[in-house]
Each structure stands twice: as structure tokens, then as C-alpha cells.
């Protein structure tokens, strides 16, 4: 217990308690940091008292200079490849990926629904000059239909869902997951390296998924060709090829920079 | 002043000059030698020292002779070489930047 400790402990004690909670799962690195932090803060507080500060103020000044417990704990090197660490990283990655995928799909649906209104009107307006005007000579003349709403329901669909799909709820849920992860990473040990997948692994995962989405779109376009579908084949081909090329380029670039880093470090070692 | 990205060189330099020292002394030396120019949360130095140790540039041990148990750090041979290489790299960077922005002049009175 420190010199300024009351019944609930002084600023240094409280700080070390916070840090102890944040360092859960960081193993020997975290334990070592906790010992060094206590040593450092005790010495810094003693210096403050020697300068004439009262014990409480001296401890508070030492803690302020040390940095927030979350900021320090986040920098603790991850323990070497234990199963627990791998699972921790996998959990964070799965959380981030799920949140991003839900946000992407839900918000894409919401945007597609919003855009379907002007696009439908534009489509109907331009189709007036075609061989089969959509609204002036409906294909089902016996049934009275709201032409705009009828065609809008087609245009607002994302692959694999119906018009009742709760896009906004799914998108909102994804956003909540992503924001919660960002906040928890700042405030808890989720931000520690033992819970953080490497940037390269995260980038590769996103690049692979992005490229696979491109492949799926191209497959859908080919399927559409056989069904003689005209309205989505071209956009699927363009978007699919673009996504595939971007995904492959990102993976190639990541591999190149990894090799470049390795070569540079070997060059530096040989130059020394 | 933001020192992110340059902390490794600063720590290696302090350890190179000071010899085996504990973390608190490293931080004090950093603060004194920079005359307080760096806005550095002191606690972030300890994880940085651990990182350098993992990279093989720094070695450390517990010093049990002091009244309180302390971790003492010193440069390895590879750390000495890395410090020299990083210093040279930094020198080239400074020369390059200086050539672009021009020589430093004292601020003229308004």
C-alpha cells in the first residue's frame, strides 16, 4: 500500500488495480510491467514528496506522467504463441469480421432500398422509348398494379434476401458490434497485443473475402447469361471482376511488402 | 513533440550511453537530455523496452541488490550495431528533410 493510501488506496494503488485488470491474459510480459510500474510510480511519488508535494498530490502527479493504464497496457508485447493467445486473437478477429460483414450487408441493403426509388423512376422514364414500355403497356394487363412500386421491389433487392429483410436492423447491429469493439479496445485488455490479430493477417482476410465476393458476383453473372437475364449480368461482371482484381492486387502487394521488409532487415543485418 | 516511430532510436541511444540502468533511469535520462521536449507517457517506455528485448537489441535482468527489486536493461552487441545503423539512417533523413525545407532560422519578431 502506498503512502497516500486511505481505506480505498491512494492514486498509485488505484492505478495499479486498473492496470492489473487490463493486463489479464498478457502472461509474463504483463506481470513484469506491473512490477516495473509499481516500482516506477513509487519512486516518482517519492521524488514528488521530496519536492514538497503532499503524498496524495505526489502520487497523482506520478500517475499522470505515467500515462493512462489502458494506453500503457495496450503496448505490452503479446505472449508467445500459446493456444489461449491464438484463441483470443481469433475471437477479436471474428468479432471484427462479423461486425463489419453485418454493417456492410445491412447498410448496403438500406442504401440499395433508398436508391431504388430514383432508379426505378429513371428506368421507367427511359423505358418509355423501348419496345415494351414498362408501365404504359403492362405485361400483366388484367391486374391493376402500382408500376413504380412493382419495379422498385425488384431493384431494391440484394442477392439472397426478400423485401422484408431487416436491412437497417442488421446494419445497425453490425455498427454496434464494430463501435463496441473499438470502445472496449481502448478501455480494456481487448486492446492488448495478446487480443489483437496482426495487421497483415487482418488485411489478408479482408482481401481474400473481397476477392471471393468478386468471384461470387461473376458466377452469378454467368448464371444470369444462361437464364438470359439482362438487368444484372453486366453490373455483376463489372463489379465482380473489379472486386476480384482489387482482392488479388491487395494480396500480392501485402506479400511483396512482407518480402521487402524481410529483405531490408536481412540487408541491414548484413550491412552491420 | 510527437516521438512515435523514433522511440526505439532514443531508447537505444540512452542505453548505449548510460550502460546498464533500470527503466526509471532511462526515462529520467530521456526527459533530462531532451529538456522535456517529448510528450511521452512514461509508462509506454517499459513495453517498448520489452519489445526491444524481444528483438534481441536489449538484455535485461532483475537487480536484487537494490532496496527494491528492479529490472536493469543494457544493450546487446546487436543493439549497439542497430543503434549505429538507426543513427545513420536518422542522419540521412534529417539531411534530406533539411534540404527540402531549408535551413533553420530564428523566428523573426512579429
Boltz contact constraints between the chains, C-beta under 6 A:
constraints:
  - contact:
      token1: [A, 29]
      token2: [B, 50]
      max_distance: 6.0
  - contact:
      token1: [A, 33]
      token2: [B, 46]
      max_distance: 6.0
  - contact:
      token1: [A, 36]
      token2: [B, 23]
      max_distance: 6.0
  - contact:
      token1: [A, 36]
      token2: [B, 46]
      max_distance: 6.0
  - contact:
      token1: [A, 36]
      token2: [B, 71]
      max_distance: 6.0
  - contact:
      token1: [A, 39]
      token2: [B, 68]
      max_distance: 6.0
  - contact:
      token1: [A, 39]
      token2: [B, 70]
      max_distance: 6.0
  - contact:
      token1: [A, 40]
      token2: [B, 24]
      max_distance: 6.0
  - contact:
      token1: [A, 43]
      token2: [B, 24]
      max_distance: 6.0
  - contact:
      token1: [A, 65]
      token2: [B, 42]
      max_distance: 6.0
  - contact:
      token1: [A, 66]
      token2: [B, 42]
      max_distance: 6.0
  - contact:
      token1: [A, 66]
      token2: [B, 43]
      max_distance: 6.0
  - contact:
      token1: [A, 67]
      token2: [B, 41]
      max_distance: 6.0
  - contact:
      token1: [A, 67]
      token2: [B, 43]
      max_distance: 6.0
  - contact:
      token1: [A, 67]
      token2: [B, 44]
      max_distance: 6.0
  - contact:
      token1: [A, 72]
      token2: [B, 43]
      max_distance: 6.0
  - contact:
      token1: [A, 72]
      token2: [B, 44]
      max_distance: 6.0
  - contact:
      token1: [A, 75]
      token2: [B, 44]
      max_distance: 6.0
  - contact:
      token1: [A, 75]
      token2: [B, 47]
      max_distance: 6.0
  - contact:
      token1: [A, 76]
      token2: [B, 47]
      max_distance: 6.0
  - contact:
      token1: [A, 77]
      token2: [B, 50]
      max_distance: 6.0
  - contact:
      token1: [A, 77]
      token2: [B, 51]
      max_distance: 6.0
  - contact:
      token1: [A, 77]
      token2: [B, 54]
      max_distance: 6.0
  - contact:
      token1: [A, 268]
      token2: [B, 85]
      max_distance: 6.0
  - contact:
      token1: [A, 272]
      token2: [B, 81]
      max_distance: 6.0
  - contact:
      token1: [A, 272]
      token2: [B, 85]
      max_distance: 6.0
